[in-house]
Amino acid sequence: MSRQFQTRKVKNQSTMSAWLRKIWEEVARPIFLRPRRVQFAALCTRATLEGPEVLLITSRDTGRWIIPKGWPIEGKDGAETALQEAWEEAGVRAPSPAKEPVGHFTYDKIMKDGSAQPVLTSVYRVEVRELADDFPEAGKRKRVWVSPATAAERVNEPELSDLLLQM
């Protein structure tokens, strides 16, 4: 093999390596290793004679059944954030939940620009004492009490469904 051919081959390999590295760093790596954003959710429950019930609410955008959840709030831990979201989205009045989550679920949050943002959601159980009629998102959402099995059927997130079935 001629020295000129070997030099050209090494240069082409180097260019190819640089191109592949650039594709990996700018396209493939972000797709495969997307960092997850974090949310905190309230699994709002109450005891009834028929057994425990779960409070579901509708999302504001699509109307699908969800549990109250939201982004971290500065100055609040996960449990406090979950309780705040339960108040704002569902009018829940409750004592502070346990500081440890009862579970987690993941889902893709569709952003306003149409992109999907992977989210890891920590779920805190909230024992509901009262539901207020007047709360920040009243009129923007529906609320319903259902059995954990019915809630598991209504939500779209498989991991949340599994968590509900474990109640």
RAVENTA-V869013 format. One record per residue. N is the residue number from 0. RES is the residue in one small letter. SS is DSSP state (H for helix, E for strand, - for the rest). D_CENTER is the distance of its C-alpha to the mean C-alpha in Angstrom with 1 decimal. Layout:
[[N:RES:SS:D_CENTER] [N:RES:SS:D_CENTER]]
This chain:
[[0:m:-:58.3] [1:s:-:59.4] [2:r:H:58.0] [3:q:H:57.0] [4:f:H:54.9] [5:q:H:53.2] [6:t:H:52.4] [7:r:H:50.9] [8:k:H:48.9] [9:v:H:47.5] [10:k:H:46.7] [11:n:H:44.9] [12:q:H:42.9] [13:s:H:42.0] [14:t:H:41.0] [15:m:H:39.0] [16:s:H:37.2] [17:a:H:36.4] [18:w:H:35.1] [19:l:H:32.9] [20:r:H:31.6] [21:k:H:30.8] [22:i:H:29.0] [23:w:H:27.0] [24:e:H:26.1] [25:e:H:25.4] [26:v:H:24.0] [27:a:H:23.2] [28:r:H:21.8] [29:p:H:19.1] [30:i:H:18.1] [31:f:H:18.3] [32:l:-:17.1] [33:r:-:14.4] [34:p:-:13.0] [35:r:-:9.3] [36:r:E:8.1] [37:v:E:6.9] [38:q:E:5.5] [39:f:E:7.5] [40:a:E:7.9] [41:a:E:11.4] [42:l:E:12.8] [43:c:E:15.9] [44:t:E:19.0] [45:r:E:22.7] [46:a:E:25.7] [47:t:E:28.1] [48:l:-:31.3] [49:e:-:29.6] [50:g:E:26.9] [51:p:E:23.4] [52:e:E:21.4] [53:v:E:17.8] [54:l:E:17.0] [55:l:E:15.0] [56:i:E:14.8] [57:t:E:14.7] [58:s:-:12.6] [59:r:-:15.1] [60:d:-:15.2] [61:t:-:15.4] [62:g:-:16.1] [63:r:-:14.0] [64:w:E:13.4] [65:i:E:10.2] [66:i:-:10.1] [67:p:-:10.3] [68:k:E:7.6] [69:g:E:8.1] [70:w:E:9.0] [71:p:-:11.5] [72:i:-:14.9] [73:e:-:18.0] [74:g:-:20.1] [75:k:-:17.7] [76:d:-:16.1] [77:g:H:12.8] [78:a:H:14.7] [79:e:H:16.4] [80:t:H:13.5] [81:a:H:12.0] [82:l:H:15.5] [83:q:H:15.9] [84:e:H:13.0] [85:a:H:14.6] [86:w:H:17.9] [87:e:H:17.1] [88:e:H:15.2] [89:a:H:17.2] [90:g:-:20.3] [91:v:E:19.7] [92:r:E:22.4] [93:a:E:22.0] [94:p:-:23.1] [95:s:-:20.9] [96:p:-:18.6] [97:a:-:19.2] [98:k:-:18.2] [99:e:-:16.7] [100:p:-:13.5] [101:v:-:14.3] [102:g:E:11.7] [103:h:E:8.4] [104:f:E:6.3] [105:t:E:5.2] [106:y:E:5.1] [107:d:E:7.1] [108:k:E:7.1] [109:i:E:10.8] [110:m:-:12.5] [111:k:-:15.9] [112:d:-:17.8] [113:g:-:16.5] [114:s:-:14.9] [115:a:E:11.6] [116:q:E:9.4] [117:p:E:7.6] [118:v:E:4.4] [119:l:E:4.9] [120:t:E:4.0] [121:s:E:7.7] [122:v:E:9.2] [123:y:E:12.7] [124:r:E:15.3] [125:v:E:17.2] [126:e:E:20.7] [127:v:E:21.5] [128:r:E:25.0] [129:e:E:25.2] [130:l:E:23.6] [131:a:-:25.0] [132:d:-:26.2] [133:d:-:25.9] [134:f:-:22.6] [135:p:-:21.0] [136:e:-:19.2] [137:a:E:21.9] [138:g:-:23.1] [139:k:-:19.9] [140:r:E:18.1] [141:k:-:19.5] [142:r:E:19.2] [143:v:E:20.3] [144:w:E:21.0] [145:v:E:21.0] [146:s:E:21.6] [147:p:H:18.8] [148:a:H:20.2] [149:t:H:20.1] [150:a:H:16.5] [151:a:H:15.6] [152:e:H:17.6] [153:r:H:16.1] [154:v:E:12.3] [155:n:-:11.5] [156:e:-:9.0] [157:p:H:11.7] [158:e:H:10.3] [159:l:H:9.4] [160:s:H:12.9] [161:d:H:14.5] [162:l:H:13.4] [163:l:H:14.9] [164:l:H:18.0] [165:q:-:18.6] [166:m:-:19.4]]
